[in-house]
Structure formats: structure tokens, C-alpha cells
Amino acid sequence: MNYWMVKSEPTSYSWTDFEKKGEDVWDGVRNYQARNFLKEMKKGDQVLFYHSGKDKAVVGVAEVSEEAFPDPKDGDWVAVNLKAKTPFQNPVSLSAIKAEDRLSEMLMLKQSRLSVMSVTKPEFDLILKMSAKKS
């Protein structure tokens, strides 16, 4: 199994919007590196859902429910289907991620503009643990 992070501006598509749908197409990615990550996603992979913009926090966990297929808006690109799994009672803020030494090598801190990226299992597990604590 692999682990990922997707980022969305909550004013355009929030975790709440995603949860209401239950499952949705993750499309509109127009960055080559992010597209390559979408192509690597496998059914069952776990995905951290991050609110960018004002919120700047990981707010839940999704799961890849369908592997890469042509983006419905532009077939030269790809999309995947994601299924909402678990909202975080305590979102994990970007500042908390930056303050945690064990997360200092996260791709999101090195390439902050990517909307889709890989996450290591230890990073994923630590963020889940952090979400269980009130900050």
C-alpha cells in the first residue's frame, strides 16, 4: 500500500463537500509531477486530505477507489476516484507539521505547490497520531 496527500482550497472544494458526495473524481490536476503521482495511485491506497489556503491543515483520510483514468475535463491528463473515509476531529495544522522534526522531510514542505504528492508510511502514521490529540 502507498500513501498520498491531496490538497484542495476549502472555498472551492472542502472535506465537507467531499463527505457529502462520499466518493468523487479527483480531477483538474495540471502539473506533470502531480499527474505522475495520480498515475501511481492504486486502489486501496490511503490519502490525507489537506485544506490549503486559509485553513492549512490535514482534515481527513480518503481512499483510492479507482485507479487513474483519463480526466473527464481533458483526456490528456488523468484523474482518480477517491472515497471519503475518516474526518479528523482535530485537524493537523501546517504549523504543527512544521514543528514536528520527524516530518521535516515531507514532500509538502519541500514542494508546497504540488496538489498531489506521496507521503511515507511513517509520515502518514504520525499525522494520524497527531490528529488524535487536541492541539
N, C-alpha and C positions, 0 to 999 in steps of 0.2 A: 504494500500500500504506500502511496505517496501523499504528501501534504502540501496544501496550497493556501494562498491568500488572494482574495479578490477585493477590490476597493470600489466603492460607489459613493457618490455625493448624495447624502440623505435627502436633500431637497429635490433631487431628480429620481432617485430610487433607493428607498430606505429598507432596512431589515423588516420593518412593519409591512411595507408594500410586498416584500418577498414572502413573508409569512402568510399573508392573506391569500397569495396565489398557491403557496405550498410547494410548487415546483415551477421553474421558469427557465427560459432560454437566456444564457449569458452571452450576449452578442454585442456588436458595436466596437469591438477591440480593434484598434488600428495602429498597433505598434508591433513590429516584427518579433521582438523578443517575447512580448506578452502572448502573441499568437502562437509562437513555438511552445510556450508553456501550456496553452489550451490544448494543443495537439498531443502533448504528453499525458494529459489527464486520463485516468482510467475509471471505469465505473466502480463506485465504492470508495474512491479517494475522498479524504476529508478536507474541507475547505473552511478557512477562517474568513468571516465576512467583516470587512473593515469599513467604517464610515469615515470618509475623507472630509475635507472642508472644515467647517467649524467644529464638529464633534471630535474628530481624530481619535477613534477608539475602535478596537475589535469588539463587535457586539453580538456575535453568534457563530454557530458552526453549521455548515451546509455539507451536502454530499453530492458527488458527481453521480448523476442518474443516467446520463447518456454521453458517450464519448464524442469527440469532435466530428462535426458535420458542417457543410457549407453554411456560412452566415446567411440567414434569410434576407438580410438587407443588402448584402454584397457577397456573392458567391466566391469572390477571390480571397475572402477571409474565412475564418472558422468561428464556430460557436460551440458551446456545450450546454447540456441541461443540468441545472442544479436543483437540489431538493433541500428545503429548509429543514433543519434538524432541531437545534437547541439554541434558544436565545440566552445570552449571558444576563444573569441577574445583576452582575457587577461588570460593566464593560471595562476592558483593559485599555487604558489611555496610551496615547503615543508617548507622553511624558513618563509613564510607568515603564513602558518598554525600553525607552532610552536610559532609564535609571537602573535597569537590571543588567548587570555585567554579562550574565550568561546569554543575553540576547543581542550583544553588541555586534555580532556578525550577521544579523538578519539582513536579508536582501532588501527588505523595505527601508532599512536605514541607509543603505548604500545606493540604492536606485529608487528613490522615493516617488518618481513619476510613473513607475510601472503600475498598471491597474490589475495585472495578474502576475503572480510570482510563486516560486517554490518556497517551501518552509521545511526545515528539517523536523524529524520526529521529536527530538528534544525541545526545539523551539515551540512546536505545537503543544506538546505536553505541558510545558512551563506556562504558556499563555492560558491553557485550560485551568491549571492550578491557580494562577493569579486571578482568574475570573471567579473563583470560589471564595475569594477573600474580599471583604469590603475595604476599599482604599480610601 
